[in-house]
Amino acid sequence: MDLTLDSVSVELAGARLVHDVALDAAAGQVVGLVGPNGSGKSTLLRCVYRALRPATGAVRLDGDDLHALTAREAARRVAALPQEHSAEFDFTVAEVVAMGRLPHRRGLGGPGAGDHARCAGALRRVGAEHLAGRGFLSLSGGEKQRVLIARALVQEPRLLVLDEPTNHLDIAHQLDVLALVRQAGPTVLTALHDLNLAAGHCDLLYVLRAGRIVASGPPAEVLRTDLLAEVFGVRATPVRHPVTGAVQLLFDRIRPTPED
Amino acid sequence: MSTAPVGGGAVSPPARRIPAAPLAVGLAAALLLSLVCGVALGAAGIGLPRALRLLAAGLTGGRLEAGEAAAYAIVWEIRLPRTVLAAVVGAGLAATGVAVQALVRNALADPFVLGVSSGAAVGANAVLLLGAFASLGVWAISVSAFGSALLAMVLVYLAARTAYGLTPLRLVLTGTALSYGFSALTALMVFAAARGEAARDAMMWLLGSLGGATWGSVPIAAATVLAGLAYLACAAGRLDALAMGDETAASLGVDPDRLRRELFVVTAAVTGTVVAVSGAIGFVGLMVPHVARMLVGAGHRRVLLVAPLAGALLLVWVDIVSRTLLAPAELPVGVVTAVLGVPCFLLLMRRRGYSFGGR
């Protein structure tokens, strides 16, 4: 359950998008990946759930090189919520969740009784059991995301990879989704745009800029105003939440310099 | 069963679906009955009881009465191979339609979108119009059509391939573009042909016909289609994953590029064979997969159980209509598939809340 990225570099079409990234996540931790658009967050995550192969370096889970395993074997250890919305065929919610059992199934058989029980259990855990018979395409954004989390849970992974899981969700659903994945069990690696959400829900943060890690550590140590100014081009003002006491960041834009 | 959620915009009812297994049993029974009808009905009336008796006589090696020889020959040498071939072709087109729609992740795709039918037409018309491969005799059209279909698919594959593998949109665009090229070649051959009947022959071939069915062509076509169906049945779970997107497929342990290459090869072999024995029969490969999804939902295990049976059933009846309606003249199969299929399809689509592409 320990995830280790060992000087991972990624190349696409001859361009190096990620440079020598080292990252560690201990069992059960929620690790956030933050950085501006185009900094390589999604590319790095795609290496972890094997949609891409790193040009150099290795992605290890409990010491095993994920890219040396078969695709099925890797999918039994790592589940993912990629950032894609394919909307061509109208599967039911139950069918979408059952796809998570695919790496565990053998031979010709369809999902068995055990698979159905797991799928029902996962839908209950995400509070979506009433959606089972609905068409996936007819769901709202928040419902879809919960169903996809259920699909990832029935994969019974040791690592859950999330690419912007809160995109397009209203604030209540954002908080719900992050609370859900935190109590789900597996180690979590997630890309997040909202720095306050990242600070509030992650044990560790890694900051990516132009494909390189420029800072890492507990959120309070990483999200310093000088780093945020340098990486995101914003002036951050920390304020204490009057009720919860948590530190929140307020942002305003620093005028971009010509070379930005 | 399910309760409507609170809020969350428009609430659509759960999709009405028919259990796949009983439906498949029903379709299989209807198909068997239709095969017998296909033998009984035709220009020379044979009748159901007599058709059954003659079929049984052939199967058990029983004796025939003196006057039955002609009818026996019609049943066993002409109508049965033709009807069986119709079922095989219908099943093959429906199954490859499902495969191609998942392969290019596009509900508007059919087996011919990858250039296979227009490629086959070049080969078939080279024989029909220019007399190519005359040394192959009666096999010339089939062999030439199969060869040029495969050649067309190889060209599409090579032109569509990139360093990242086969991408759906590229495949569709390349297939469509090259199809225009192949069609132009066919048109050129028709234009240059010396015989006045050339255009009609070419047209007949393009619209499909099962008139050439013999026991020589049925076993090869049946074996290829069955092998294709077996492969697709094994790949059903992976097709579900692929339909959700490449990234999702990868995260579920399915290599999308490898699956797409496999699907491409299987589709090429099955459609190439089917087109070689029956011409380019349209509509079945596009619409039957959708009809199957309307009935049993999008899950490929169920769609691949129902679609081939429905395709076989449809084409058996299309063939019966095409050779009895204006008997002894024959209508092109493609015309009948459209006339029978389009109203059925529109009716089904409007009656059931079928949605693709989100609405």
Interface residues (C-beta under 8 A of the other chain):
Chain A: A13 R46 Y49 R50 A51 T70 A71 R72 E73 A74 A75 R76 V78 A79 A80 P82 Q83 E84 H85 S86 A87 E88 F89 D90 F91 T92 E95 V96 M99 G100 L102 P103 R105 G107 L108 G110 H130 L131 A132 G133 R134 G135 L137 S138 L139 S140 G142 E143 Q155 V161
Chain B: M1 S2 T3 A4 P5 G8 G9 A10 S12 P14 A15 R105 N106 A107 A163 A233 C234 A236 G237 R238 D240 A241 A243 M244 G245 D246 E247 T248 A250 S251 L252 G253 V254 D255 R293 G297 A298 G299 R301 Y354 S355 F356 G357 G358
